[in-house]
Amino acid sequence: MSERKTIYLCLAHMSEEGWEQKYVKEAFDTNWVVPMGPNVNAFEQSLADFVNHNDNANDNLDRKVVCLSAGTAAVHLALIACGVKAGDEVLVQSYTFCASSHPITYLGAKPVFVGSEKDTWNMDPVLLEKAILDRKAKTGKYPKAIVPVALYGMPYQIDKIMAIAEKYGIPVIEDAAEGMGSRFNGQVLGTFGKYGVLSFNGNKMITTSGGGALICRTPEDANEIMWYATQARDAYPYYQHTAIGYNYRMSNVCAGIGRGQMKVLDAHIAHHKHVQALYEELLKDVPGVHIHKQPADPRYDANFWLCAATLDPEVRIQGQENAYKEVIKTAVGGAAGVIHQVDSATTDCQPNENVEALRVFMLGKKIEARPTWKPMHKQPVYAGAPVYTNGIEEELFKVGFCLPAGPYVSDDDVRYIVESIKEAIER
Ligand SMILES: *Cc1c(COP(=O)(O)O)cnc(C)c1O
């Protein structure tokens, strides 16, 4: 076992045929090394074809897709297009990665966090309506947008969320960054709301090295997004601006990677589902460990971007007595960029000691297991932000962890991962 390679959570995986390099080369050969061009157009068309196809319907949707430099940029521009301005409130799922909520603060607006329900781990429609009514009572205004998140690819209760959103006339921005290709009732996530966010970061379902896209309802909406993404210019011979724009368009080089990745997207989704099924099978008889399954309701069709599980508090893990004893020197997962050093090993809201011990044990086995996203309303940077919760996401954060699920994870890897979990449990 000494020669085992580390099994990462989810790694970029290029097509066997090398389509990505072919399209990137084409960008160079034709000198389209700019943030527009044939690859961008073709990638957008291919994405639109993908998201518009409904498994359960004869008539396709007609959504437009605008490629951008990041999923975070897509969230940002969707908020702007929904008219979010300084001082406005936006309802956002608390149990998520920071890219769902940070763009709200970029605009000087205020995130209002909504807790999760336990079936999908996503935005609880009951809490959503409660929050809408309470914000109206407290501020005299309805929030400007609703941002549900497909956590680890799991579809949110979009039928209920859309019904509430329509009842109060509030636009929905679906954060489907992790849920690319997940479906609800045959329809692709990101096509229910006014806007849908996709991400092509290095660890998502497909990658452009870094990038994102916004799914739009109409050609007019897509035009508006493209205008904001290219510095909001008016038609004069010189630069004339009537609004603040952004430099958020996708590079034609990156779009070449995306074009190639579209050829393997279906295979990636099938593989993620296969890995999830294998975890479900192999973890069935491991007491105290519960894989996060999708609801039995056949309308749910998750991509299982990451496989998540929970560990019962009473399960003892080898090395648990040492959990959180040392200050960590690098970001979990070795994330790129600069990480601020910290001087404490613990915070007031963190995974249980057995979950931390399991992470460390698995790392010793060359397996990356990671805590679930820490709820945003528990982040120091959002201290004081309003939150409507039943405490479910906080509870899940204490017991939850993510397991490797990408295209590189083989059946043998899954067996090894499950065996390692069993070995970690003290008996
Ligand atoms: C990855 C991600 C995004 C977008 O991130 P980018 O890295 O900017 O592409 C947005 N929301 C969630 C929940 C994500 O996981």
The ligand as an SDF file (V2000), in Angstrom:
LIG
                    3D

 15 15  0  0  0  0  0  0  0  0999 V2000
  -17.6060   26.6090   -6.6780 C   0  0  0  0  0  0  0  0  0  0  0  0
  -18.8100   27.3260   -6.2090 C   0  0  0  0  0  0  0  0  0  0  0  0
  -19.2050   28.5780   -6.7310 C   0  0  0  0  0  0  0  0  0  0  0  0
  -18.4530   29.3160   -7.7960 C   0  0  0  0  0  0  0  0  0  0  0  0
  -17.1450   29.3290   -7.6170 O   0  0  0  0  0  0  0  0  0  0  0  0
  -16.0020   29.7330   -8.6540 P   0  0  0  0  0  0  0  0  0  0  0  0
  -14.8300   29.0820   -8.0170 O   0  0  0  0  0  0  0  0  0  0  0  0
  -15.9410   31.2250   -8.6040 O   0  0  0  0  0  0  0  0  0  0  0  0
  -16.2790   29.2220  -10.0140 O   0  0  0  0  0  0  0  0  0  0  0  0
  -20.3830   29.1300   -6.2660 C   0  0  0  0  0  0  0  0  0  0  0  0
  -21.1250   28.5180   -5.3490 N   0  0  0  0  0  0  0  0  0  0  0  0
  -20.7970   27.3280   -4.8430 C   0  0  0  0  0  0  0  0  0  0  0  0
  -21.7180   26.6910   -3.8620 C   0  0  0  0  0  0  0  0  0  0  0  0
  -19.6300   26.6930   -5.2390 C   0  0  0  0  0  0  0  0  0  0  0  0
  -19.3020   25.5050   -4.7000 O   0  0  0  0  0  0  0  0  0  0  0  0
  1  2  1  0
  2  3  1  0
  2 14  2  0
  3  4  1  0
  3 10  2  0
  4  5  1  0
  5  6  1  0
  6  7  2  0
  6  8  1  0
  6  9  1  0
 10 11  1  0
 11 12  2  0
 12 13  1  0
 12 14  1  0
 14 15  1  0
M  END
$$$$
